[in-house]
Amino acid sequence: MSMQKTNMQLEWQKFSHLFRREEVSAKKLLLKEREVAKKIYFIEKGCFRLSFNNDGTDITFQFFFEGEGISSAESFRYNQPSLYSIESLESSIVHSLTKTDYLKIIENSPLIKQDIEEQTIQRLLYVEKLFLSRIKNSPEQRYKELLDQYPKILQRVPQHYIASFLGITSVSLSRIRNRR
C-alpha cells in the first residue's frame, strides 16, 4: 500500500487548521434530541449511535464508526431542532467543524464540495437500503446485514442497542444469535 497521500487527502489537509480535535468519553451526548446541531464531526476513533425517544422508549436507529462523518444533517443545515440524539458508545476521538468553517471549506474547495456531495449520496443510498430492509426483511436477515457491514459490532456495541436497532427485544436477539 502506497504511503503517498491522495489529492483528496491533500485538499482536506489544507483546511485541517479549522478542525478541532476532541476526546469524547463513553456515553457522552454530542447532540441532544431537539437541540440545534452546531457542529459536524468526523470520527477518528470510536463508535456512536443515533437515537430518539418514542413515548419513553429509547430507539437506536443507526451506528457510526471510524472514518465516517456524523451530525444531524437537517438540523445542521437548516438550524432546526434535531430529530435525534448522537451518543458515543466508547471513548472516542472526533474532529469537529463549526457551520461557519464548514461553509468556508465548501466555498473555497470545489473538490471537497464534490467529495461531500458524493458522501451525502452514499449516505442516502445506505438509508434507502436500511429503510427497505426494515420493511421486507426479517430481524434475522437484518442482523446478518448488520454483521456483514460491521463484523466487529458485537464486540463494540451493547446488545440492547443492537436489539433496538433491529426492532426486537434483547431476548429475541439472543435467540437469533444462538441459532447462528
Secondary structure, 3 states (H helix, E strand, C coil): CCCCCCHHHHHHHCCHHHCEEEEECCCCEEECCCCECCEEEEEEECCEEEEEEECCEEEEEEEECCCCEECCHHHHHHCCECCCEEEECCCEEEEEEEHHHHHHHHHHCHHHHHHHHHHHHHHHHHHHHHHHHHHHCCHHHHHHHHHHHCCCHHHHCCHHHHHHHHCCCHHHHHHHHHHC
